[in-house]
Amino acid sequence: MTSTEKMICLVDGEHYLPVTKAAINIFENMNHIEVVAIVFIGGTEKLRTDDPDSYSKMMGIPVHFGGDKSEIPYDLIVDMIKKYDADVVMDLSDEPVLDYTKRFKIASKVLSLGIPYKGPDFDFQPLTQYDSAEKPSIKILGTGKRIGKTAVSAFAAREIHKNNYNPCVIAMGRGGPENPEIVHGDKMEITPEFLMEQSDKGVHAASDHWEDALMSRILTIGCRRCGGGMAGDVFLTNMEEGAKIANKQDAEFLIFEGSGAAIPPIKTNRNIVLIGANQPLINIENFFGPYRISLGDLIVLTMCEEPMASEEKVLKIEEFIAEVNPKATVISTVFRPKPLGDINGRNILFATTAPDSIKNVLVEHLEKEYGCEVVGTTPHLSNRPLLKEDINKYIDRADVMLTELKAAAVDVATKDSLEAGLEVVYCDNIPMAINEKYPDLSKSIIDLVDLAIEDFNS
């Protein structure tokens, strides 16, 4: 037996009332739909009355108006969804009342309440969120690719591990394994040679869970995913299976790590959201940027330095975050490389996914902090042909390949360097607040973990 869906319809005053009523009657004649309320969202061309009671009487359904007829009543839509415990929002309005930006803003608010937002030719569904975690948990998600999500995940995992919460990271990636893969980063030595062996077996040994295991020295579980929807859902993933495996491991706290802009489909107690300050503002302020921002309890803004982002841009993003999600803790950061081995006095070829525009800052940091000489750099870890060209260009001058564990770091950077007789040292990226006005990142992560544990226990 099909259950009845409680529907809220959004309407405008640019349609004649009989036309709007005819459209709503179509839903009322469906056995599985009950239109519980109508929200008037603007438009006056064909509006003969702005009295809610009169409108409700004509429609035969409660009609709700916002206080300011010239503004889209976003908060009213949210309030009505909660009041009527609605299952779906159907948009029967049109231009000029709603444009693309306004519709995405409505979609963000509706999806954040866990119900679909539909229209004549669109159907935005809420995130898939499996209630699979049987331990306290957080998820880490981002607003895009190459904004430092895995670096922040590894940093968070280390801090959580250091404070004796016994964490496990469950990460999904586009190169993840067919069956969730357990990597005991807490028990095994992950050397370049070992990763080469894995790569030779057909394993994507630079996948995020390997990076987490190497950088954090903790238990990790690798999962795969394919596709990424506009709001962050995925088409295929085995992360639910990964969560069930994590439940059975010797771990007390679970960290679910997203992939690019795709969001882990696991219900968690708290969330960390990453936003790249290098991203176009339109992608942060519009579309489903606000939706992702609304999910965050702790929001880490990354790459907050020239030439990737000006002070003015960082401030503008912070102000927008405060408008969308005023309860979140916000910390603006930069990344600095940290070699996992001793490179003092060595000639370094540095391979990174960081853009070439920030190369000089990273080189200066490495040479100053670690006493090395960087004889060459390549930003092409994610472009194998160009990476090979750069390695061939500098390999005769270097005695150490310093590389992030990303993309082609194993099958190209590590392989070619070992064959040429170079030592390979892997490199972490450490998030650092841009100044002292921000809360301490380590403490903020642990505070969030404590809140997640409280939520889980309650």
N, C-alpha and C positions, 0 to 999 in steps of 0.2 A: 504493500500500500504506500503510495507517494504522500509524503508529508506536505503540508501547506507552507509556502514561502510567504513571509510577510514583506511586502514591497513598499518602499517610499518612492514616489515619483517627483522629479524636479520639473517644474513648468515655468513658462514665462508669459509676459503680456504681449508678445509679438504674434501669438497665435490667437485666433478667435476661440472663445470659450467652448462653443459646440465642437470644434475640431479637437481641442484638447480632451474634452469629455469623451469623444468617440474613441480616441486612442486609449484612454484609461479603461473604457468599457471592454476593450479587447482583453486586457489582463483580468478584469473582473469576471469575464466569462470563461476563464481557464480554471479548471478544478483545483490546480495545485498552487494558485497564486491568490493572495489577499492583499489588495492595496489598502494599507492601514493609514496612510497620511500623504498629503501633497505639500511640497515646500515650494513657495513662489520665490523665484530667484531674481526677478527683475524684468524690465521691459514694460512700456506703457502704451505702445501704439494702439493696441486693441483692448486695453484694460478699461472696462466700464465701471469697475468699483475696486477700491483697495481696502474694503472692509472684509476681514477674514471670515466673519460670521456669515455675511451674505454669500461670499464665494463658497464657503463650506456647504451652505444650504443648496446652492445651485449644483455643486459637484456631487453632493451626497456623501462626501468624505471629508474629514478634518483637513483644512487648509491652513498653513502657517506662513506668516509674512515676517520678514526681518524688519528691524527698526528703521533702517535707512534703505529706502527703495532703490537708491542709486548704487548701492554696493552689493556685491554677491554675499549672501549670508552664510559664510562658511561655517561659523560656529553654530548657527541654527541647524544646519544640516547634521552636524555631529550630535547636537542635543536631541534632535528628533530620532536619529538612529538609536540612541540610548533609550529615549523615552518609550519608543514602540518596540524595542528589541528587534529591530528590522533585520532581515536576512539578505536583502539586496536593495541597491539604489538604482533606479531606472531614470535616465536623463531623457526627457522629452522636450528639452529646450533647443535652442539653435543660435547661430549668429544673428544679430550682433551682441546678444546678451552674454553669451559665453564664447570666448575665443580659445585657442589651443592652450595657452598658458593657464587660463582660469580652469579649464577642464582638468588639466594635470594637477592643479592644486586641489580640486575637489577629489580627484582620484586618490591623491596621497592621503587625504584625511579619511576617506572612506576605507581604503585598504588597511590603514593603521588600526581600524576597528575590527578587522578580520572578516569583512564581507565584500562581495563583488560590487563593482561599479560598471553599469552597462549603458549602452546607447544603441542607436539603430545599426551601426556598423563597428562597434567596439565592445569588448568584454574584458575588463581588467579583473583578474582574480587575485585574491589575497595569497600571500606566501603559503606554500606548503610547510607545515610545522609539525613534524612527528613528535609525539610525546614519548620519546624513547629513552631519554637520559634518566638513569636511576640514581644519579649522584648530583651534587651541586655543580652548576655549569655556567659558563659564559660563552657567547659567540663573538667572533671578531669578523667584521665585515667592512667592505670598502665601497667607495663611490666610483671606483674605476680600477684599471690595470696599471701596474708600475707606479704605485704610490707608497710602497714600503710596507704593505700589509704583513708579509711574512717576517720582515725584520721586527715589526712591532709585536707580532705574535711570539717570536722567539724571545724577545726581551721580556714580554709579559710572563712567558713560561718560566724563564730563569728566575724572575723575581718571585713568582708563586712557589717554585721549587725551593728557592733559597729560604723562604719563610715556612718551609716544612708543611706545605699543603698537599704534597705528593700528587702532582698533576699528570695528566695524560693529554696530549694534543691529538685531535682527530682532524685531519686536513683533507680537503678535496681539491683536485687539480685536473686540468684537461689532459694531463699525461699520467694520471693515476692508474693503479692496478685494477685488473678485472675483478679480483676479490680483495677486500680490505687487507692491507699488509701491515703486520706488526713489526716495528723496528725498535729494538731495545737500546735506544741511545744511552740509557743509564748503565748498560752492562757491556757494550761492545765498543771497540776502537774503530772509528770510521776514518780510515786513511784514504788518500787519493787512489792507492792501488786497489783497495777494497771496493771503492766506488766504480773503478774501471772494470773490475770483475762483474759487478752487478750490471753495468752497462753492456758488457759483452754478452750477458745472458738475456738481453732484451729489456731489462728494467730501465725505466726513466729515472736514473740515479740522481738527477738534479730536481726531482719533484719536491714539492713543498715539505712533505713529511720527512724526507731525508735531510733537507736543510734544517728543519726544526730539531731533528734528532742530533745533528752535528753541532748546531749552535747552542742548544740548550742542554744537551746530555740528559734527555729524559725519554720516557716511553712515548712513542708516537704511533699513530695508525693512519695509513695512507688510503685515501678513497679517490674515486674518479668522478668526473661529471662531464656532461656534454650539453652545450647550449646555455644561454643566459637570457632570461626574459627582461623586459623593460623595468619591471619592479624588483628583479633579482631572483626569480624562481629559475629552476633548471629543468631541462627536459629529461635527463637521465642522470642518476647518481646512485651509488651504493653506500651513501653516508649513513642511512638508517641502519644498515647492517653493521657499519663501522661503530655506530653508537652502541649497539647491542653487544658487540665484542668488547668495547671499552668498559661496559658495565661489569664484565667478568674479570677484568684485569686488576692487578694490585695497584690501584690508583684511587685517590679520594676526591679528586676534583677534575672536571673535564673542560677542555678548551676546544671549541669547535671553530675551525678556521675556514673562512670563505675563500673564494677563488675569483680574482678580478672583481667585477661588480656583482657576481653571483653570491647569494646569501645562503649560509648553511640551513638546510631544511629541517632543523631540529629545534624544538622548543627549549629555550634556556632561561635561567633565572635572571641574568643581566647581560648587557651587550656593550661592546666597545665598537665604535664606528670610526673609521679612518677617512679623512678627506684630504686629497692632494691639492695644496694651494696652487700647484702648477696647472691644474685643470681649468678649462674655460669656465668663467663665472656662470654662463648660461646653463651649463650642465649641473652646477651646484644649486643654483637658485630656482631652476625650472625642472620640468619633466618629473622624474622620480627622485631628484636630489633631495627635496624636502622630506620625502617619505623615508629615505634612508637616514637622514639626520634625526628624524623623529624617533627612530629606534634606539638611539644611543643613550646610555647612562653616563659613559665616559667617551668624549669625542677628542680624537687626536688629529690635529691639523698638521700635515707633514709638508716638507720642502718649502718652509717659510723663509726663503732668502732669495736675494737677487742672484742670477737673472731669472729664476723660475717664478718668483712672486715678489712684488713690491710690498713695502710696509702698508701702503694704502689698501692694496688688494687683500692682504691678510686681515687687516682691521675690518674691511667690508664683509669678509666671510664670517669673521667672529660675530659681528653685529647681526648678520643674517641667521646664524646658528642660534643666537640668543632670542631672536624673534620666533623661530620655529620650535625650539626646544629649550626653554629658559631653565629647566631643572638640571640639564646636563652639565657636568664638569668639562671644561674645554681647555686643552693645552696645545699651544702652537710650538712646533718642533722643527729641528733640522736633523739630518742624518750625518754621522761621521763614521768612516771605516775603522774597524778594529780587527787586525790580523789575529788568527788563532794560533800562530806560531811566531817564533823569533825571527825578525827580518832586519835587525840592527846591523848596519854596515853592508847590506846586500844591495845589489842592483835589481830593481823590481820592474816587471812588466805587469801592469795593473789592469785587470779585466772587470768591467762593471756594466750594470744596466742603467746607471745614472746618465743623464744627457750630457753631451760633450760640453755644454755651456757651463756646467759646474765643475768641470775637470780640474781647473787650477786650484779651486778651494780644497778639493779632496787630496790632490797631490801635495799641496802645502801642509795639510794636516798630517798626512802619512810621514812626510820627511821630517817635520818638526817633532812629532810625538814618538816616532819609532826609529829615528836615526838611519833611515834608508835613503837610497837615491832612486827615484822613479825615472827610469830611462825610456819608458813608453807606456801609453795607455790605449785602451780600446773600449768604446761604449757599446760594442756590437755583440754582447753575449747572446742576444736574441736574434742575431742574423749570422748564421753559420758561414756563408761565403765571405762576408766582410770581416768576420772574426778571424778566419784563416789568413786573410790578407794581412791583417794587422799583426798577427803572431809572427808571420814570416818576415815582416818588416823589422821587428824589434828583437827577435829571439836570440840573435847573435850577440846582443849587447846586455842581455839579462842573465841572471843566474837563479832568479826565483820568479815563478808565475804566481802572483797574488790575485785570486779570483773569488768573486761571489759564487755561491752555489746556485746558479740560475741557468735556465735554458740549456745552452750548449757548453756549460762549464765542465762537464765530465767528458762527453764524447768528442769534444773538439779541444777546449782549452787544456784540460788535464791530459788527455791522450797525446796531443801534439807536444806538450811541454815535457812529459815524461820521456817520450821517444827522443827528444832533443837533449836529454840529460839535465833538464832543469828540475829544481825542487819545486813542488807545488804546495802552496800555503793557501788555505781558504780564509775568507774574510767575512766578518759579520758587519752589520750596519747598526749603529747605536742611535736611538732617538734621544735628542737632547732638547729641553725647553729653550726657546730663543732668548729668554731673560728671566730674571728672578720674580717677576710679577705673577707668574703662573704657578699653580700647585705643583708639588713634587710628583713626577710621573710614577715613580716606583710606589710611593705611598698611596697614590690615587688608585693604582691597580689593586693593591692589597685591600684597600678600603672597599673596592667594588667586589672583590672576592668574598670579603666578610658579609657584605649585603646579600650576595648570591647564596651564601650558606644559610643566612637567616631566612631568606625567602624559601629555600628548599625545605628547611626544617619546619617552617610554619605552614 
